[in-house]
């Protein structure tokens, strides 16, 4: 999986449409091998991003979990701490 695509399920507050769209864009970029499509492929590229975002929102809406929702700020702080250790800035 592309390392820029983040887990969107089981967070409070829920993932926004912008977050879902960003994940879909990263996915399409990864599988197409292109960060910016040519004019000939632009429509297909944008359609794929839209369709993947739509399906992703349906998936997130239908997933069920019994685990407590994660706090976004808390998870971000943990990620910053891991990065500080990894890059020696701690």
N, C-alpha and C positions, 0 to 999 in steps of 0.2 A: 504494500500500500504506500502511496505517496506520503512522505512524512509531514507534509503540510495539511493533510486532511486530518481533522481532529474528530474524536468521538463526539457525537451530538446527542446520544441517547442518555436518559436518566440524569439530566441536569435541571437544576432549579435556578433561575427561570428556564423554561424550555427554549430550545434552539429557535432562533429567528429565521425568517425567510431569507434574510441576507446571508446568514451563516450557512444555510442549506445551499443556496445559490453558489457561494464561494467554494464549498466542498465539491459541488457538481462541476464547476469550472476547473478546479484542480484535477479532478478525475479525467475530464475530457482532454485537458492539456496533456496529462500523463499518457493516456492510451493513444492519443493521436500523434504524440511526439512533437507537438507544435504549441508554442505559447500564443502565437497570433496566426490565425489561418490566412491563407491567400484569399483574394476576392472570390475566386472560384469555389472555395470551400467554406466561406464565411457563413452562409445560410445553414448548411448542414451542421457546422460546428455549434452555432448558436441554438439551433433546434435541439441538438443533443444535450446541451447544457440545460435547457428549459425542461426537456422530458425527464432527464435524470433528477433534477431538482424536484419535479412533481412526484415522481415515484418515491424519492427519498422521504418527502413529507408524508406520503401515505404510509411508508414503512415505519417511520418514527411514531406516527399516530396509532399504529396497530400493535406496537411492541408492548409487552407487559413485563413488569418486574416487581419483585417483592422487596428488593433492596431499597434502602432510603436514597432519595435523590442527592446527588453530589452538589456541593456549593461551587459555583464557577470561580469566585475569588480565591477560595481555599485551594482549589486544584491549580489555579494559575500560580499561586505562591509556591506550591510544591514543585511545579515545573521550573520556576525561576531558581529555586534552591538546588535542584538537580543540575541545572545548567551552570550555576556558579561553581559547583563541585567539579563538573566535567571540564570546564574551561579555566579552572584555577583562579576564579575571581572572588572566591569566598573568603 
